[in-house]
Amino acid sequence: MSSDLRYAMKCYAPVIYKGLSPCKPSAIKSAVLHSEQVQYVIRQLAKETGESSDIIQEAAMEILDEMGHSMQLGAVRFFAFTLSKIFKRLFQRVCVNEEGMQRLQQAIQEHPVVLLPSHRSYVDFLMLSYLLYTYDLALPVIAAGIDFLGMKIVGELLRRAGAFFMRRSFGGNRLYWAVFAEYVKTMLRNGYAPVEFFLEGTRSRTAKTLTPKFGLLSIVMEPFFKREVFDTYLVPISISYERILEESLYAYELLGVPKPKESTSGLLKARRILSDNFGTIHIYVGQPVSLRTLASGRINRCPYNLVPRHLPQKPSEDIQEFVSDVAYKMELLQIENMVLSPWVLAAAVLLQNLPAMDFELLIEKTLWLKGLTQTFGGFIEWPDNLCAKKAITSGLALHSNVVCLVDGHVVLNDKGAEGGAVGEIVFKRALAILMCGTYRNQLLNVFVRPSLVAVALQMTRSFRKEEVYSCFSFLRDVFSDEFIFFPGISLKDFEEGCFLLTKCDAIQTTQQEIYPTDKGSVVISFLSAMFRPFLEGYQLIFRYLSKEAKAAFTEKQFIPGVRNFVFQLLEKGNTQCYEALSSDIQKNALAALVQLGAVKKKKMTNGFTYSINQEAVNKILDMFDSRIPVQKPVAARL
Amino acid sequence: MIKSTCFHSKLQCHVSQVQGIEPEMHNITRKRNLRQELLKWNGWGYNDSKFIFNKKGQAEFTGRRYRLGGMVLPTFKEWIEKTFGASLEHKSTSRASLNVNDVPPSVVNEEFLRDLIATKISYSQDAEDRVFRGHGHCLHEIFALREGIFRRIPDIVVWPVCHEDVVKIVELACKHSLCIIPFGGGTSVSSALECPEEEKRTIVSLDTSQMNRILWIDEKNLTACVEAGIVGQDLEKQLAESGFCTGHEPDSMEFSSLGGWVATRASGMKKNIYGNIEDLVIHIKMVTPRGIVEKNCQVPRMSTGPDIHHFIMGSEGTLGVVTEVTIKIRPVPEYQKYGSVVFPNFERGVACLREVAKQRCAPASIRLVDNAQFQFGHALKPQVASIFTSFLDGLKKFYITKFKGFDPNVLCVATLLFEGDREKVLQHEKQVYDIATKFGGLAAGEDNGQRGYMLTFVIAYLRDLGLDYYIIGESFETSVPWDRVLDLCRNVKERIARECKEKGVQFAPFSTCRVTQTYDAGACVYFYFAFNYRGISDPIHVYEQIERAAREEILANGGSLSHHHGVGKLRKRWMKESISDVGLGMLRSVKEYVDPNNIFGNKNLL
C-alpha cells in the first residue's frame, strides 16, 4: 500500500512542448469560447435561428463545461493511487516498450502529439494515462464517449484526470461540432497536452481492428493543414490484453443481449472481476509519425489560402482522401505492433478443431502456427525459454471460462449447455465460440492478405494468376469493412499475399501462374479454414437478404431478422457457422453490400433504411455459392 | 579598358557638343567606368566598404561612406563564432581579380557592329564590362564570380544616353535578331540578369546608366520626368537640390535604378507616406520591339481599361526597355525623427504593428525585428566611445531586463521613422507610442532606431565577409495576411532548421525575420538565412534546395511568391501556382504580341 501511495505522490514534472505557455483549464475554455471559429458559428446560428447570440453563447459555454477537462493534479494522484491498486489486482504484468516511451518523450517536446491507441477495453485509456504518469509524461486529454458522464463520480474524476468528452453523435449540431473541434485544436495548437482518441471510434467487441472513423482525425490534422502548427506527431499505440476484461460482456452484446449502461454501480458490481486474473497487458508505443512527412508531396495546393482560416470549411476531396489514407496507415501500424500471445495462436488452432482437440496436437499445431505467424510478420510475445506446453497450459488456465482440459483433450467450456433446450445449447456454444474467436481475431489482420490469396486459389480452382487475382480483389472488396486494407492498393495487397505464401513455401509463382506446392496444401487449407467463418457467415447473411428479408428494412429489423434466420439453421444443424450470429459480422456484411451497390442506404429521420437490389445481391451470392465448398458438419468428420 | 567607344550627339542630349568629339567620348567613357570602378566586381557595394577582421582579430567596417565606417565592432567576432560555429582560421578566399581567359568570348555579328557604330552609341566588348553586367546578387551568382566560373554572359554592352538611342538599339536588335537584356543597377536578387545558357543569339546588355537625367520638374503638379537609368540616391540628391524628393527608398537605393524599380514592382521603406512604385508612377515610356508604349496624358488616374502600366511594372525586362518615367514628387520633409520600441516578445510586437496598421497611423517606416536579428544588431554595435555611454547602455539594459522583466533571448524591437512637419511628427509619435504601450512595448530611444535603418544598408556587405569564412546566406521576402504572419515566420524558420539538418548542415543555421512593411490587409516579411557550410561538398546546391523548401513553406502558409524582389528565373517554377494557368496565359499573350521574336529574351517571369 505504501508503495502505491508513494507512487501516487511522486514528484510529477512532465516534459512539455517547447512552445507551451502554461495555462489553466478555465483559461483554455474561455479561449475556445472567444475564438473566432466559435464566435463565427454563434453569429451564424443567431442570424439563422433568430435566437440572440447571448443565449447561443451560453449554450456553447454549457457544451464546453460538459466537455472540457479540468485536469487537477490531485485527481491525477488519486487516480494513480487507485489505478495502481486495481491494476495490480487485475493484471499480472504490464509490459511496455521503453524505447517507445523515450521516443514519445522526445516527440512531446518537439511538436504537438496525438496518441492513437487501439481500443479493446475501457482499461485502454486508464492504463495509458497511468503509464504516462509513471513515465513522467504529460497526461493526455482524451476524447471519450459521453456515456461515461453517466458514471457520476467516476465521470467527474475522469474529467479531472484529463478526459474530455464528446457526444457519440453530433453530426447535425453545428454549435457542438464547432466548440468541440475548436477545443481539440486549441489543446493541440498550444501543445497543452497530447490529445488522445481512438481511431476505431469505439471498443472493438471482437478484438479485430475496426475500420477507422475520420472525424476526429481530420480535426487534429487541420491545424497542420492550416499551418497553425509546423508539424503534428501521430503516435500509433497498440494495447493487447492476454485476457480482455469485457470479453463475456462483448460476447453477450454481439449475440444481442443488450449491454448494461455504464454506471457507477455497474462498475462496483464489476468488482467481482477484481478477484479474477487477466494476465498480462502489452503496450507498444509506436514510432511517432510526422504528419508533415506524410503530407509532403500529397497536399501540394494550399487549400486554406483563399478563405479565412476560422471559417468552417468542408475539406477538399484531396484532403478527405489523405485523411482516410492516414487513418488506415495508422491502424495498420497498430496492427503491425500488436503483441500476440501464445493463447491467440492456440485459439486459432482450436477453433478449427472443435468440439475437442487432443492437447498434444494443440501444442504441436500451435508451435507450427507460431512459425507461420512470424513469417507473416506477426509480433509474437513468447515468454523467454518458456516451453510450448507451459505457455499453452497457462493460456488455458487464464481462459478457463472458455476452454478446459478434459482427459487430455481441450474442449470448449460450454457448461450448462448439455441439459438445456436446443436453443440454449446453441446460445451457450455460440457464446463460447465468439469468446474464443475474440482471440483468434487478433491474428486475422496479420493473416488476411496471404489468406485471401489462399481462399481465392481454392475458390477459382484455377492456377491462372489473373483469375486468382480477380477473385482476391472481389473478396477484398466484400471484406473491406471486416478487415483493414489500405484503400485502393488491391494489386499490392495481392502481391504481398503471394510473396508471404511463397516465403513459407506454400505456393510457387511464375509470370502467369500460381500453384500450391505439395507441402503447401497444409498452409493453404489452414489459412482458408481460418477465414471460413467469415465466408460462410457472409454467405448466410446474403442468403437471408436474398430469400427472407423484406425489400426495404431498417437496421433495427435487419439484425434480429438475420439472427433468427441463422439461429434456426444452427438449431436444425444445417450450418455450423456460429459466428454468423455475431452482430458485428452481420453489420459488416450489410455495409459491404451497400458499398458494392447491392443495397441502398438512405438516411431517414429515425435512422437508416435499406433497400435491396435483388439482382445484385443474388449475383454476389452466386459468387459465393458456386465457389465456396460447403463445409461438412464438424461432427461428421470426427 | 574600353576597346571601342563612339561619339553620340543629339541636340537635346548633351551639353558639350560644341567642345567637339573627343571630350564627349571621354566623358561618357569616364562616367560609365566610374561606377564600375567604385563597385566590387565580386560582391556587394563599394570597393572601399567592407567588413574585415583587423590585426587584433576584431571586426571592423572599412571606408567612410557609412556611419559604421572605420569603427571596430568588438563583440561581432564572438557572435559569428557562436552563431555559426565558424572559425576565423578557416578561410575561403575569392579570386583576387577577374581572369579574362575564363570569360566566354564575345560573339558579335560584323554587320550589326557596323550598324551600331553608325548610330554612334557607346559600346564595349571588354570582358570585365560584360562580366559586370552578366549577374545580379543572388548567392550562386556571387559564388560563381568568386570561383571564376562563367557560363553565359552578354556578348556586348551598349550605353544609350537617351530614349532615341534605345529606339535605335531595339530596331537593330530586331533587324539582326539579337537578344537584349536591359541592365539598370544590377542589384537583382532573382537571377533576372543571368543570361539564359541556351541563348544562341548575340546577347546585348543594354546598360541604362547613362540615361540618368531629370528631364523636368513640374512643381504645380508635383511630378518629375526622369530618365529610367538614374540611380536612387542620385535621384533623391538631385531632387533635393530643388527641395523635393520621391520618398522611394528601397534598401538597394544606393545602386538600383528607377527603371529597375518599375521593372520589378519595387517597394520602398517609406511607402507608408509615399507609396510603392505603382503608387508613385504617373507615366511610363517604354521601347518595345512593337514600338513605343505610352499614354496620352499624365493624370492621377484613368478608366481606360486595364492599366497598361501594370503590364510594364513587374515585366522584369521581358517586354522592352523603360526609358522615361514621370514620377510623383513631394517637398522634402521638414523634420525626421527615428524611434524604437522594445516588446517582450515577437507576438506582442506583431500585434502592435497590426493595430498600428488598423488605425492607419503607421509612420513613414515601421519595422519589427525578431530576437535573433535584435541580437545580431547588438553584435554590430561599435566600440563605445565614453564610459558614460556604456554606463547608460548598462542602465537601459538593466531597466528592460531586470526591472521590466523582459527576457533578452525573447524580446524584440520595432524601429520607427517619422517624417513631416515637426508638430505633426511629435503628435504622430505620441499616438504610435501609446499604441505600443498597450502591447507591452517600451520606448527604446532614437539612436536604436537610427542604427536599425543604417544596418539595413550595411548588412548587405556582410555576405561577402561570410563567404570568406565558409558561411553562405541570402535574404528573401514575402507578403502575407496579418493573421498568418506569426505562423509563417515560425514555420519558415522551423522548415529551414529542419531542411538544414536533413541536408547535413552541421551547425544550426541562422535564420531570422523582420516585418518590414505594414498594409491594411497584411504585412511584408523579410528573412535572412545563413549557415556554415564546412563539410558540405556542394554548398550552393544545398543552399538552393533549402531556399526552395523555405519558399514552398511560405506558399503553403499563405504567403506570396514575392513582395518586391520579383520572380526572375529563380522563382519561375511557382508562377503557375501563384497566378493560375489562365493568368499566366494572359501574361504570355501580352508578351507574344509585344515581343513576338523574343528580342527581350532574358527568360524571366514566364
Contacts between the chains, C-beta under 8 A, distances in Angstrom:
chain1	res1	chain2	res2	distance
A	227	B	484	7.4
A	227	B	487	5.3
A	227	B	488	7.4
A	227	B	491	5.6
A	227	B	556	6.0
A	227	B	557	4.5
A	227	B	558	7.3
A	228	B	487	5.7
A	230	B	490	6.7
A	230	B	491	5.0
A	230	B	494	4.5
A	230	B	495	7.3
A	302	B	555	6.1
A	302	B	556	5.4
A	302	B	557	8.0
A	302	B	558	6.4
A	304	B	558	7.3
A	305	B	558	4.4
A	308	B	483	7.3
A	309	B	483	6.8
A	309	B	484	7.6
